Amino acid sequence: MTQFFWPETFRVNELVKDLIERGHHVTILTGQPNYPDGDIFPEFRANPESFGTFHGAQVLRIPVVARGRGKLRLLLNYLSYVLSGTIIGAWKLRGRKFDGIFVSASSPITAVLPAILQRRMKRAPLTIWILDLWPETLSAVGVLRSPRMLNLVGKLVSFIYRRTDHILVQSKAFFSNIKQYAGPNARVSYFPAWTESVFEGDQTSIEPAAEMLPYRDTFNILFAGNIGEAQDFPSILDAACVLRDREDIRWIILGDGRAADWVRAEIVRRGLDRQVVMLGRHAIERMPAFFRAADALLVTLRPDPIFAMTIPGKVQSYLAAGIPLLAMLNGEGARIIEEAEGGLTCPAGNGTKLAELARKLAETSETIRRDMGNNARIYARREFDRETLVKAFETWALEFARKSGEGLD
């Protein structure tokens, strides 16, 4: 059960595919695809029946209010999934028996609520994969400021965690936070994101993306992913301003998100049209081609304690691409890059320092940069191997399947 699923691009898609290939039977209950643009995908509207199966798994869709761009629409999107999942989802799943229920819990955490009902109805153990920490993330990105409201959300989080049989976390730094809400006896396991399949294997034979050809004579720092509040684009643009006179350094942004329009306007306001280029959103299958034309891959998070506990999902894929990382973040993400010796890091929120590192990397020899990329790739294969992680997930799932229906609250 997941609010987001194919044709939206999330790692849970690959997990489902791998489980099916291992001989398991999987049913997916999910919403109508509308992430990240905020509108229901036109191809889904035109032919929803063509999105009813995924690698042999049945995909059951429930109606949701599309995310849109404003905070009200986003709230309605969250609420509509909960209501639709609880009522319509229960109807669609009637008469079915399951050995286990799994929720990929990227924001919002409320998406777990329909699964709690199914846990009781099906007498099946519930596993959730926590990718964002609530309510702390809400506070960090400014969605909620009221201590009273944050306390209420905290109570909701505790309600959810205490009705979950197994909690998986994408970062080891999450453990203490999860225990705070779930209680000391909660079963919590480390389950990081893996390297996405498009970045597996040899990348050197891939042709660079045609969109990058106009910039082949500059040192290209590439950001790929969600353009939101958490990614701290004001500090990225600060760095670009510091290096305004370095015409040999270019910042290229791939992706879309709720802050994209602001970033476009800010580029114009700051007069950074030559330094910063936005190439829009492209399919993940094309990312290796874009990465091949990059000299450094940029990852950033805002300087908030909650983000210091998070491993940005792009880090694993950046490492696997074998290109040096340029990071402006704290905590776990920075630790991994430093441990891998796969790039340069500076404190979150420090655009001036980011500019200094960008200049340093641009002036570093190709041999040293190649060594950084190789270090990154080796680390990704060792720490974030997809097959190893899926095997661990399968082991947990089979263990709970044997206990299915025993001792559930």
C-alpha positions in Angstrom: 0.0 0.0 0.0 1.6 3.2 -1.2 0.4 6.6 -2.1 3.0 6.9 -4.9 3.7 4.1 -7.4 4.5 3.6 -11.1 4.3 5.4 -13.5 5.6 7.8 -10.7 9.3 7.1 -10.1 9.9 5.6 -6.7 12.2 2.8 -5.5 9.2 0.8 -4.3 8.5 0.1 -8.0 11.8 -1.8 -8.2 11.1 -3.6 -4.9 7.8 -4.9 -6.3 9.5 -6.0 -9.5 12.2 -7.9 -7.6 9.8 -9.6 -5.3 7.7 -10.8 -8.2 10.8 -12.1 -9.9 11.6 -14.1 -6.7 8.2 -15.8 -7.0 6.1 -13.8 -4.6 2.5 -12.7 -5.3 2.1 -8.9 -4.9 -1.0 -6.7 -5.0 -0.6 -2.9 -5.0 -3.1 -0.4 -3.7 -2.2 3.1 -4.7 -3.5 6.5 -5.8 -3.8 8.0 -9.2 -0.3 9.2 -10.5 0.2 12.9 -10.1 3.7 13.3 -8.6 5.7 15.6 -9.0 3.9 17.9 -11.4 0.7 18.0 -9.2 -1.7 17.0 -12.0 -3.0 13.5 -12.8 -0.8 12.1 -15.6 -2.5 12.7 -19.0 -1.6 9.2 -20.2 -3.3 7.7 -17.1 -6.4 9.9 -17.7 -6.6 8.8 -21.3 -6.2 5.0 -20.6 -6.3 4.1 -16.9 -6.7 0.4 -17.7 -3.2 0.2 -19.2 -1.8 1.0 -15.7 -3.6 -1.9 -14.0 -0.7 -4.4 -14.0 3.0 -4.0 -13.2 5.3 -6.9 -14.1 2.4 -9.2 -13.4 1.3 -7.6 -10.2 -2.3 -6.3 -10.0 -2.4 -2.5 -9.4 -5.6 -1.3 -7.7 -6.1 2.5 -8.0 -8.1 4.7 -5.7 -9.1 8.3 -6.5 -7.2 11.2 -5.0 -7.2 15.0 -5.2 -4.1 15.9 -7.3 -1.3 17.7 -5.4 -1.5 20.9 -7.4 1.0 23.6 -6.4 -0.5 25.2 -3.3 -0.5 24.1 0.3 -4.3 23.6 0.4 -4.2 21.3 -2.6 -1.4 19.3 -1.0 -3.3 18.9 2.2 -6.4 17.8 0.2 -4.2 15.3 -1.6 -3.0 13.8 1.7 -6.5 13.6 3.2 -8.1 12.2 0.0 -5.7 9.3 -0.1 -6.4 8.5 3.6 -10.2 8.6 3.1 -10.1 6.9 -0.3 -7.7 4.2 0.9 -9.7 3.5 4.0 -13.1 3.3 2.3 -12.6 2.5 -1.4 -9.4 0.6 -0.7 -11.1 -1.6 1.8 -13.8 -2.4 -0.8 -11.3 -3.2 -3.5 -9.4 -5.5 -1.2 -12.5 -7.3 0.2 -12.3 -11.1 0.3 -8.5 -11.1 -0.3 -6.1 -12.8 2.1 -2.5 -11.6 2.5 0.5 -12.8 4.4 1.8 -9.3 5.0 1.2 -5.6 4.3 4.0 -3.2 3.4 3.9 0.6 3.2 6.6 2.7 1.5 6.2 5.7 3.8 7.7 8.7 2.1 5.8 11.8 3.1 3.0 11.9 4.2 3.1 9.5 7.2 -0.8 9.6 7.1 -0.6 7.2 4.1 0.0 4.4 6.6 -3.5 4.9 8.2 -5.4 2.8 5.6 -2.9 0.0 6.1 -3.5 0.0 9.9 -7.1 -0.8 9.1 -6.1 -3.5 6.7 -3.7 -5.0 9.3 -6.7 -5.6 11.6 -9.1 -6.7 8.9 -6.7 -9.1 7.2 -4.9 -10.2 10.5 -1.6 -9.6 8.6 1.6 -8.1 10.0 2.4 -4.5 8.9 5.8 -3.3 7.8 6.5 0.3 7.0 9.6 1.9 5.4 10.2 5.3 6.9 11.9 7.7 4.4 10.9 11.0 6.2 10.6 11.7 9.8 7.3 13.4 10.9 6.5 15.8 12.5 10.1 17.1 12.4 10.2 17.4 8.6 7.0 19.4 8.6 8.6 21.9 10.9 11.9 21.9 9.0 10.2 22.9 5.6 7.9 25.4 7.3 4.6 23.5 6.6 3.7 23.6 10.3 5.0 26.1 12.9 2.5 25.8 15.7 3.9 23.7 18.6 0.4 22.6 19.4 -0.2 21.3 15.9 3.3 19.6 15.8 2.4 17.9 19.1 -0.8 16.6 17.6 1.0 15.3 14.6 3.5 13.7 17.0 0.6 11.9 18.7 -0.6 10.7 15.3 2.9 9.4 14.5 3.0 7.5 17.8 -0.4 6.0 17.1 0.9 4.7 13.7 4.2 3.4 14.9 2.7 1.5 17.8 0.4 -0.3 15.5 3.1 -1.4 13.2 4.9 -4.7 13.5 8.2 -3.8 11.8 9.6 -0.4 11.1 12.3 0.0 8.4 14.4 3.1 8.4 16.5 4.6 5.5 19.1 6.0 7.9 20.8 4.7 11.0 20.3 8.1 12.6 16.5 7.6 12.5 16.6 4.9 15.3 16.4 7.2 18.3 13.6 9.3 16.8 11.5 6.2 15.9 11.9 4.7 19.4 10.8 8.0 20.9 7.4 7.7 19.2 7.1 3.9 18.8 8.4 2.9 22.3 11.5 1.0 23.3 10.2 -2.4 22.3 9.5 -1.5 18.7 11.2 -3.6 16.1 13.3 -1.3 14.0 15.7 -2.3 11.2 18.1 -0.4 8.9 17.0 -0.6 5.3 18.7 2.1 3.2 17.7 3.0 -0.3 19.6 1.1 -3.0 21.3 2.1 -6.2 18.6 2.4 -8.8 18.8 -0.2 -11.6 19.5 2.4 -14.4 22.9 3.1 -12.7 23.9 -0.5 -12.4 26.7 -1.8 -14.7 29.2 0.0 -16.8 28.3 3.6 -17.5 31.3 4.6 -19.6 29.8 3.5 -22.9 26.7 5.7 -22.5 26.4 8.6 -24.9 26.0 12.0 -23.1 22.6 13.6 -23.4 22.1 15.8 -26.4 20.7 18.6 -24.0 24.1 18.8 -22.4 26.1 19.3 -25.6 25.9 23.1 -25.6 27.8 23.0 -22.2 30.5 20.5 -23.2 33.2 23.2 -22.8 32.5 24.1 -19.2 32.8 22.4 -15.8 29.3 21.2 -15.2 27.8 20.8 -11.7 24.6 18.9 -12.1 21.7 18.8 -9.7 19.1 16.1 -10.4 15.8 15.6 -8.5 13.1 17.3 -6.6 13.3 21.1 -6.5 11.7 21.9 -3.1 12.2 23.7 0.1 14.4 21.0 1.7 17.0 21.3 -1.1 17.9 24.9 -0.1 18.1 26.5 -3.5 18.7 29.9 -2.0 22.2 28.7 -0.9 22.9 27.0 -4.2 22.2 30.3 -6.0 24.3 32.1 -3.4 27.2 29.9 -4.5 26.5 30.6 -8.2 26.6 34.3 -7.4 30.0 34.0 -5.7 31.3 32.3 -8.9 29.5 34.7 -11.2 32.9 35.6 -12.9 33.9 32.0 -13.5 32.4 31.5 -16.9 34.0 28.0 -17.0 31.7 26.8 -14.2 28.1 26.1 -14.9 25.3 24.9 -12.6 22.7 22.7 -14.4 19.4 21.7 -12.7 17.4 18.7 -13.8 14.0 18.1 -12.3 10.8 19.9 -11.1 9.0 20.6 -7.8 7.1 23.0 -5.7 10.0 25.5 -5.6 10.9 25.4 -9.4 9.0 28.5 -10.3 10.7 30.5 -7.5 14.1 29.2 -8.7 13.4 30.3 -12.3 12.4 33.7 -11.1 15.3 34.0 -8.8 17.8 33.2 -11.6 16.5 36.1 -13.6 16.4 38.4 -10.6 20.0 37.7 -9.7 21.2 37.8 -13.3 22.4 34.3 -13.3 21.1 33.2 -16.7 24.5 32.3 -18.0 25.7 30.5 -14.9 22.6 28.5 -14.0 20.6 26.4 -16.5 17.3 24.6 -15.8 16.6 21.7 -18.2 13.3 20.5 -16.7 12.3 17.0 -15.7 13.3 13.9 -17.6 12.7 10.2 -17.2 15.0 8.4 -14.8 16.0 6.1 -17.6 17.8 9.1 -19.2 19.7 10.2 -16.1 22.9 8.1 -16.9 23.2 10.1 -20.2 22.9 13.4 -18.3 25.3 12.3 -15.7 27.9 11.3 -18.3 28.1 15.0 -19.3 28.5 16.2 -15.7 31.8 16.8 -14.0 30.3 16.9 -10.5 26.9 15.8 -9.0 25.3 18.2 -6.5 23.4 17.2 -3.4 22.1 19.7 -0.8 19.8 19.9 2.2 18.8 22.7 4.4 20.7 23.2 7.7 18.1 21.7 9.9 18.8 18.9 12.5 16.2 16.6 11.0 17.9 16.7 7.6 21.2 15.9 9.2 19.7 12.5 10.1 18.6 11.9 6.5 20.4 10.2 3.6 19.0 12.0 0.4 17.8 9.4 -2.0 19.9 10.7 -4.8 23.2 10.0 -2.9 23.1 6.2 -3.7 22.6 6.8 -7.4 25.2 9.6 -7.5 27.7 7.3 -5.9 27.0 4.5 -8.4 27.4 6.9 -11.4 31.1 7.1 -10.6 31.3 10.9 -10.8 32.5 13.1 -7.9 29.9 14.4 -5.5 29.7 18.0 -4.4 27.6 18.1 -1.2 26.3 20.9 0.9 24.7 19.0 3.8 25.3 17.8 7.3 25.1 14.5 9.2 24.6 11.1 7.6 24.7 12.2 4.0 27.9 14.0 4.4 29.4 11.1 6.5 28.7 8.6 3.7 30.3 10.8 1.0 33.4 11.4 3.2 33.6 7.7 4.1 33.4 6.8 0.4 36.1 9.4 -0.4 33.8 10.1 -3.3 33.6 13.9 -3.4 33.8 17.1 -1.4 31.4 18.3 1.4 30.7 21.5 3.2 28.2 22.4 5.9 24.5 22.8 5.0 23.4 26.3 4.3 26.9 27.7 3.5 26.7 28.9 -0.1 30.0 30.7 0.1 31.8 27.4 1.1 30.0 25.5 -1.6 31.3 28.0 -4.1 34.8 27.5 -2.7 34.5 23.7 -3.1 33.1 24.1 -6.6 36.1 26.2 -7.6 38.5 23.7 -5.9 36.9 20.7 -7.7 37.0 22.5 -11.1 40.7 23.1 -10.6 41.4 19.5 -9.5 43.1 17.3 -12.0 41.0 14.8 -14.0 43.0 12.0 -12.5 42.0 12.9 -9.0 38.4 13.4 -10.0 38.4 10.0 -11.7 39.7 8.4 -8.5 36.9 10.1 -6.5 34.3 8.7 -8.9 35.8 5.2 -8.7 35.8 5.4 -4.9 32.1 6.4 -5.0 31.2 3.6 -7.3 33.0 1.0 -5.2 31.3 2.2 -2.0 27.8 2.1 -3.6 28.3 -1.5 -4.7 29.4 -2.5 -1.2 26.9 -0.6 0.9 23.8 -0.1 -1.3 23.6 -3.2 -3.4 20.0 -3.8 -4.5 20.1 -7.6 -4.5 21.5 -7.7 -1.0 18.9 -5.3 0.3 16.0 -7.1 -1.4 17.1 -10.4 0.1 17.1 -8.9 3.5 13.6 -7.6 2.9 12.5 -11.0 1.7 13.9 -12.6 4.8 11.9 -10.3 7.1 8.7 -10.7 5.0 8.9 -14.5 5.2 9.6 -14.4 9.0 6.5 -12.3 9.6 4.4 -14.4 7.1 5.1 -17.4 9.4 3.8 -15.4 12.3 0.8 -14.0 10.4 -2.2 -13.5 12.6 -0.4 -14.2 15.9 -0.5 -11.6 18.6 -1.6 -8.6 16.6 -3.2 -5.8 18.5 
